[in-house]
Each structure stands twice: as structure tokens, then as C-alpha cells.
């Protein structure tokens, strides 16, 4: 798989997958309030601002990303991010470096919500869970190749994790199958 891939959802949304190290990370590029904004979608990036800043800075240097932006007529210098790429003196990272006040941050969140349907968010969540299953299945395969089997407590723990993720994936699929009313796709 390539280290950079993208899927154009519509004229205002692009899903991006970027490989940093050995892990793939998901981003959303969306049009809101007259600007294109890049936003991390993985919880690990949202929780770890320093790592997020490193990965976003690396993505912004990626030539394939530049080509995609050019083809979609998105100017790199006008691209906004929801992550600060420069730490301040106190070593803290501030989300939304180009946004000055809390109301603007709220506007950005609302823009994100308005530009993504529940089904799109759910689909991205399922994709993340599917990658976690693949990751742990690779671990279990390597354990098995090294002669570690079901009699090993760690092997059983990894099997349990895989089952938990598979059950969660199925339950998320059931949420999408059970229509919770007659709402249009962009109801939130």
C-alpha cells in the first residue's frame, strides 16, 4: 500500500490516509467557511498533540499530497490545519493555530459536523477498527510462527482483543443498519 492515499467524497470533503512509520493515520480535508481545513481523525492523534504535529508537518511535506492538492485546485499556502505545527515557549501545543478565539473553534467544529454525515463518521470508525483487527491478527500470526500458541496467556489475550474488535465492528454495523428515524444524511 502507498504511504499516501485519498478518497474524494464530494466537492467539499476528501478523506486522506497517510503512513507515518509503520502506522496509517486518517485525516479529513474539508471545505468550511471559505477555507480548506485538514483535521486528524484518529483518536491517537487527537490525544497526543505532539505526535499529531509531527505527522501533520510530515504530511505537508509529502509530494503526493502536494500533487493531490494541485489537482483539486487547493492552494497549499492557504490550507488550514486544526493542529498547531509550532510549539510555543511553554512546549504546549495549541489546536487551531490560525483561529484566535473560542467561538471560532466552535465554528470549526460545527463546520466539520455539517460537512460529514453520521454514516461517514461511522464508516471511518469501522475502517479504523478493521485496521486494528488486521494489526492484532498480524501479531497473532507472528506469535504462531514463533511457536507460541493457544496455551500461552499472551496469545489468548491477543485472541480476546481480536474478538472484542470484531464484535465492536459488528455492533457498529448494526447501528448503521438500524435506521434511527427518517433523518437526512446531514442531520447533525
C-alpha positions as CSV (number, residue, x, y, z in Angstrom):
1,X,0.0,0.0,0.0
2,X,1.1,3.5,-0.7
3,X,2.2,5.8,2.1
4,X,-0.4,8.4,0.9
5,X,-3.8,7.7,-0.4
6,X,-7.0,9.7,-0.6
7,X,-10.7,9.4,-1.5
8,X,-12.8,12.3,-2.8
9,X,-16.1,12.0,-1.0
10,X,-17.6,15.1,-2.7
11,X,-16.6,18.6,-3.7
12,X,-16.2,19.6,0.0
13,X,-14.7,16.5,1.6
14,X,-11.6,14.4,1.0
15,X,-10.6,11.5,3.2
16,X,-6.8,11.0,3.4
17,X,-4.8,8.1,4.7
18,X,-1.1,8.7,5.4
19,X,1.5,6.2,6.6
20,X,3.9,7.5,9.2
21,X,6.4,4.9,10.4
22,X,4.6,1.6,10.2
23,X,1.1,3.0,11.1
24,X,-1.6,4.5,8.9
25,X,-3.4,7.6,10.0
26,X,-6.7,9.1,8.8
27,X,-7.3,12.8,8.1
28,X,-10.3,14.7,6.7
29,X,-9.8,17.6,4.4
30,X,-13.0,19.7,4.3
31,X,-14.2,23.0,2.9
32,X,-15.7,25.2,5.6
33,X,-16.3,29.0,5.9
34,X,-14.3,29.7,2.7
35,X,-11.2,27.6,3.6
36,X,-9.9,24.1,3.2
37,X,-9.1,22.6,6.7
38,X,-7.0,19.5,7.4
39,X,-8.2,17.6,10.5
40,X,-6.8,14.4,12.1
41,X,-9.4,11.7,12.5
42,X,-7.6,9.1,14.6
43,X,-8.0,9.3,18.4
44,X,-4.3,8.7,19.0
45,X,-3.6,11.9,17.1
46,X,-6.2,14.0,18.8
47,X,-5.0,12.8,22.3
48,X,-1.3,13.3,21.5
49,X,-0.8,16.7,20.1
50,X,3.0,16.5,19.8
51,X,2.8,13.3,17.7
52,X,-0.1,14.8,15.7
53,X,2.0,17.9,14.9
54,X,4.9,15.7,13.8
55,X,2.7,13.7,11.5
56,X,0.8,16.7,10.0
57,X,4.1,18.5,9.4
58,X,5.4,15.4,7.6
59,X,2.2,15.1,5.6
60,X,2.5,18.7,4.5
61,X,6.0,17.9,3.0
62,X,4.7,14.9,1.1
63,X,4.9,15.3,-2.7
64,X,1.9,13.1,-3.4
65,X,-0.1,15.3,-1.1
66,X,1.1,18.4,-3.0
67,X,0.0,16.8,-6.3
68,X,-3.4,15.9,-4.9
69,X,-3.9,19.5,-3.6
70,X,-2.9,20.9,-7.0
71,X,-5.2,18.6,-8.9
72,X,-8.1,19.6,-6.6
73,X,-7.1,23.3,-7.0
74,X,-6.4,23.7,-3.3
75,X,-3.6,26.1,-2.6
76,X,-1.1,24.7,0.0
77,X,-0.3,28.1,1.5
78,X,-4.0,28.8,2.2
79,X,-4.6,25.3,3.7
80,X,-5.6,25.5,7.4
81,X,-5.0,22.8,10.0
82,X,-6.7,22.1,13.3
83,X,-3.2,21.4,14.8
84,X,-0.5,23.9,15.6
85,X,2.7,22.9,13.9
86,X,4.9,25.1,16.0
87,X,5.2,24.7,19.8
88,X,5.2,27.9,21.8
89,X,7.7,28.7,24.6
90,X,5.9,26.6,27.2
91,X,6.2,23.5,25.0
92,X,2.4,23.3,24.8
93,X,0.6,22.8,21.5
94,X,-2.5,24.8,20.7
95,X,-5.2,23.4,18.5
96,X,-6.3,25.7,15.6
97,X,-3.2,27.9,15.2
98,X,-5.0,30.3,12.8
99,X,-8.0,30.7,15.0
100,X,-8.0,33.4,17.6
101,X,-11.0,32.8,19.8
102,X,-13.2,30.0,21.3
103,X,-16.2,31.0,19.2
104,X,-14.1,30.4,16.0
105,X,-13.1,27.0,17.3
106,X,-16.8,26.2,17.9
107,X,-17.5,27.3,14.3
108,X,-14.8,25.0,13.0
109,X,-16.3,22.1,14.9
110,X,-19.8,22.9,13.6
111,X,-18.3,23.2,10.1
112,X,-16.9,19.7,10.5
113,X,-20.1,18.3,11.8
114,X,-22.1,20.0,9.0
115,X,-19.8,18.6,6.3
116,X,-19.9,14.9,7.5
117,X,-22.9,12.7,7.8
118,X,-23.3,10.2,10.6
119,X,-22.8,7.4,8.1
120,X,-19.4,8.9,7.0
121,X,-18.2,9.2,10.6
122,X,-19.4,5.6,11.4
123,X,-17.7,4.3,8.2
124,X,-14.4,5.9,9.2
125,X,-14.7,4.4,12.7
126,X,-15.3,1.0,11.2
127,X,-12.3,1.4,8.9
128,X,-10.1,2.2,12.0
129,X,-11.4,-0.9,13.8
130,X,-10.8,-3.0,10.8
131,X,-7.2,-1.8,10.8
132,X,-6.9,-2.7,14.5
133,X,-8.1,-6.2,13.8
134,X,-5.6,-6.6,10.9
135,X,-2.8,-5.3,13.3
136,X,-3.6,-7.8,16.0
137,X,-4.1,-10.6,13.5
138,X,-0.6,-9.9,12.3
139,X,0.7,-10.1,15.8
140,X,-1.1,-13.4,16.4
141,X,0.3,-14.8,13.1
142,X,3.8,-13.8,14.1
143,X,3.3,-15.4,17.6
144,X,2.1,-18.6,15.9
145,X,5.1,-18.6,13.5
146,X,7.4,-18.4,16.5
147,X,5.7,-21.4,18.1
148,X,3.5,-19.5,20.5
149,X,0.0,-21.0,20.6
150,X,-3.3,-21.0,22.4
151,X,-1.6,-22.4,25.5
152,X,0.2,-19.1,26.0
153,X,-1.6,-16.5,28.1
154,X,-0.5,-13.6,25.9
155,X,-1.7,-15.5,22.8
156,X,-5.1,-15.9,24.4
157,X,-5.1,-12.1,25.3
158,X,-4.4,-11.2,21.7
159,X,-7.2,-13.5,20.6
160,X,-9.6,-11.8,23.0
161,X,-8.6,-8.4,21.7
162,X,-9.3,-9.5,18.1
163,X,-12.7,-10.8,19.2
164,X,-13.6,-7.6,21.0
165,X,-12.7,-5.6,17.9
166,X,-14.7,-7.9,15.7
167,X,-17.7,-7.7,18.0
168,X,-17.4,-3.9,18.1
169,X,-17.2,-3.8,14.3
170,X,-20.4,-5.9,14.0
171,X,-22.2,-3.7,16.6
172,X,-21.3,-0.5,14.7
173,X,-22.5,-2.1,11.5
174,X,-25.8,-2.9,13.3
175,X,-26.1,0.8,14.3
176,X,-25.9,1.8,10.7
177,X,-28.4,-0.9,9.6
178,X,-31.0,0.2,12.2
179,X,-32.1,3.5,10.9
180,X,-32.9,5.7,13.9
181,X,-35.6,7.7,12.2
182,X,-36.2,9.4,8.9
183,X,-33.4,11.9,9.1
184,X,-31.5,13.1,6.1
185,X,-27.7,12.3,6.0
186,X,-26.6,15.7,7.3
187,X,-29.0,15.9,10.3
188,X,-26.3,16.9,12.8
